[in-house]
Structure formats: C-alpha cells, structure tokens
Amino acid sequence: MKVKPSSPQEVSLRRRKIVLIVSVVVLVAALAGGLYWQWTNSPRYALQQMALSLKTRDMKKFFSYLDLKSIFNNFIESSDQDLAQPKGEKEDEWSSLSRQMGRKFARFLLPKLFESFEQDIKASMERHLASLDNTKILAIAAAATTAKIEVQGEQAEVTLVDPKTKQPFRFQMQRQPETGVWKIVEVNYQDLKKFAKREFKGS
C-alpha cells in the first residue's frame, strides 16, 4: 500500500505541535525550578530543615542555621534593659554609678566570654537538644510549618506560638549574602526569659 506523502501544511502543523509541546515542558520545568529555588531559599525551609536535623540528630546541620555570635550579641544588647534604672525609682550616685559600670562590664566581658566558651556553649545546647523526645521534636516541626513569618528584604521576623500556653516565641532571621541561607540571628529577650522559666522550672 502506497503511503500518501504529507503535505507541506501537515508537516508545518506537526512541527508547530512539537515546538508547542517542547515549549510547555521547558516552561513547566523553569517554573518548577524557580519555585523549588524560592522554597529552598526561604525562612520556612530553614526552620523545617532545623526540625528535620533534630529528628536525625544532625547537630552540625542544626547549628548551620544559627548565628550564635549574633544571637549572643543581640541578647546582650536586649538584656541591657535589666540593668537599666527601674522607671519611677530614684537612685543615689553610688547606685547609679554601680549600675552603669555593671552595664559596661557586661557589654565588654560577656562577648569575650562567648568567644572563649563557644564550643562549651554548643556542647551544652547539643546535650539539651539530644534529650528532646520524639513528641517534642514533632511539636517543633509542626510549629515550623505553622509559624508566622514576615519577610522584609533580607530580614524576617518569625513568631511561633506554644499550642499549650498560647505564648509567642519571636526571633529574627537574616538571609546570608554568600549562600542565600536564612539563619536565626536574634531571639526576643523577653520571650526567651519566659520560655526558660517554663522549660527549666523545677529542674
């Protein structure tokens, strides 16, 4: 049986169909790649990776999302208010001088102590994190998924809410210019004090 040769119009139509299909595939791949890149370079992705690293006990990966030095320095700045003069209270000269010296001493000495004991601080954190049971880790993962995240440029404010107490736990994240990875750089001082009081009460 003789096959009828395709007309120029039919050949052109087939080519157009092929071009259209290839174009759609390329477009979908580009969109998927773009969405994947955007997702893996988002604050929420970093939080979920931190939760996953707790589950797998990969502490090195967990700490890669923390800028401990920045957290500590910001902590010192925020805690400075505890050494400030209480509102509505009068102080004599000696009390005022002592308080000012205490603030200066803390600002100068504590960062140096952190540099000296950074590894010990990490080790203590690792021991505490390693003691978390599966229930707590799942709760952390759920909190990372439902966290309120407000991104402004290279900064992000994250709010986690304790499902039991309904108390917020807020912290700041920052995108690292070299890698694009989001790291925690500051923890809300007042929220941290409340959390520590609940977490270590009676310990």
Residue pairs with C-beta under 8 A, 6 or more apart in sequence:
6 14
39 45
41 175
41 180
41 181
41 182
42 182
43 149
43 151
43 156
43 158
43 173
43 182
44 144
44 145
44 147
44 149
45 182
46 65
46 173
46 181
46 182
46 183
47 65
47 144
47 147
47 158
48 141
48 144
48 145
49 61
49 65
50 62
50 65
50 144
51 137
51 140
51 141
51 144
52 141
53 59
53 61
53 62
54 62
54 129
54 132
54 137
54 140
55 134
55 137
55 141
57 130
59 126
59 129
59 130
62 129
63 122
64 181
64 183
65 181
65 182
65 183
65 184
66 183
66 184
67 174
67 183
67 184
67 185
68 114
68 118
68 121
68 122
69 114
69 118
70 174
70 185
70 186
71 184
71 185
71 186
71 187
72 110
72 111
72 114
73 111
74 172
74 185
74 186
74 187
75 186
75 187
75 189
75 192
76 106
76 107
76 110
76 111
78 188
78 189
79 106
79 189
80 103
80 106
80 107
81 189
83 99
83 102
83 103
83 106
84 99
84 103
85 91
85 96
85 99
91 99
114 121
132 140
139 163
142 163
143 160
143 161
143 163
144 160
146 161
147 158
147 159
147 160
148 158
148 159
148 161
149 156
149 157
149 158
149 159
150 156
150 157
154 174
154 175
154 177
155 172
155 173
155 174
155 175
156 172
156 173
156 174
156 175
156 182
157 170
157 171
157 172
157 173
158 170
158 171
158 172
158 173
159 168
159 169
159 170
160 168
160 169
160 170
161 167
161 168
161 169
162 168
162 169
165 198
167 191
167 194
167 195
168 191
169 188
169 191
169 192
169 195
170 187
170 188
170 191
171 184
171 186
171 187
171 188
171 191
172 184
172 185
172 186
172 187
173 182
173 183
173 184
173 185
174 182
174 183
174 185
175 181
175 182
176 182
176 183
